[in-house]
Amino acid sequence: MSYNVGYRAVYSLNIHLVLVTKYRRKVINQAMLTRLQEIFENTCTKWRSKVTEFNGESDHVHLVISYPPDVEVSKLVNNLKTVSSRLIRKEFNEQVNRFYNKPVFWTGAYFVASCGGVTLEQLKSYVDKQNSPDD
């Protein structure tokens, strides 16, 4: 497992993020999916974060993002949604307007889960096996 080194922290923080299109409409095509990956990668770079995995289907996308400890996940996600929605609606206007008559793209909700190199059970076992100081 590799760790990132910051000014006052050594860390490995990763999230699994799922974004779903508004009304779960099947609007995403291959060209749009490729462009979404570029948008997400560029946006994450501005947040000192990195998209480590990306894929999707016609109505949702999955991202695995590595991020530093001073980045608020909710703000990062909201920025990813805002930027991608604005650019996709601009660049794929005709395609998107066939599905929506309002300036929308993503649903208001999202799924996010922390993820890492060990399971919760492995981590609990590691912590449990630490030697307590003798008094």
N, C-alpha and C positions, 0 to 999 in steps of 0.2 A: 504494500500500500504506500502511495506517495502522499506527502503532506506539503501544504503550501506554507511559506514562511512570510509573516507580516512583520510590522514594526514591533509589536508586543505580543504576538500570538503565532503559534504553529497550529494549523488547522486543516481539516478535511471536511468541509460542509457541502452536502449535495442534496438537491431536491428533485423529485419526480413531479413534473407539472403537466397537467392535461387541460387544454383549452378546447372548448366546444363551440361550434358555430351557433349563432342565434337560431332558435327554433329547431336546432339539429338539422338544418338544411344541408343537403349534399352539394355544397358550392365549391369546394376545393378540388382543383384539377392538378395535374402533375406540375405544370408551369408555376402555378400559384404555390404549391408545396415547396418547390425549389426556392422561390422568392421569399417565402416565409422563413425558411432556414437562414437565408442571407440576412434578412431583417433581424431575426432573433440573435444571430451571432454578432452582428454589428452593435445592436442595442446592449447586449451583455458585456461587450468589450468596454462600452462607456461606463458600465457599472462595475468594472474590474472583475467581471464574472466570465464564465465560459460555458458554452453549450457543448457538453461532452457526448450527448446522443440526441438524435432528432429523427422523428418519423411521423407519419400521420395517415389518415384516411380522408374520405371526402367530406366528413363532418366533424373531425377533431384532429388535434395534433398532440404528440407526446414529446416532452423535452426532459432531459436530465441536465441540470445546471449545477456547476460548481461555483460557489460564491464566497466572498470574505465575510468574517464575523460582524463587521460594522454595517453591512447592507441589510436593510429591512426587507424580508421576503415579500411582504404585501406590497410595498412600494415598487420593488423590482417587477413583480407580476403585473401590477397595474400599468407600469410604463411599457412593458412588453406588449400588453393588450392594446393600449392606446396607439403606440407607434405602428404596430403591425396593422391594426384596423385602418388607420388613416392612410397608410401607404398602399395597402391592398385595394381599398376602395378607390384610390386615385389611379393606380396602375392597371387594375382589372375592372374598371368602371362598368363596362357593358356586361361582363360576366356576373358581377355581383348584383347589379341592378335587376337582373332577371329573377333574383331570389328575394330581394328586399327593396321596399319602396321608401325606406327611411335610412339614414346614415348609420347603419349598424353592421357588425360583422360577428363579433363574439358574444356569447351569452354573458350575463353579468357575473355568473358564478364561475368557479374553477376548482380543480382538484389539485392539492399539493400534499406531498408526503416527504418526510425526511428519509434519506437512504444513505447507506454507507457500506463499508467492506465487511462488517460483522453483523450477526443477528443480535437481537435484543437478548436472547438467551445466552449467547457467548459473552456479551458485555456484562450481564448480571453475574455470570460465573467468574469472570475475571475480577470484578470488583469484590465479590464475596471471598475470593481466595487471597486478598491482600493481607499482609501481616499487620496486625494491630500492634501498636506500641505496648511494651510491657511496663506496668507501673508497680 
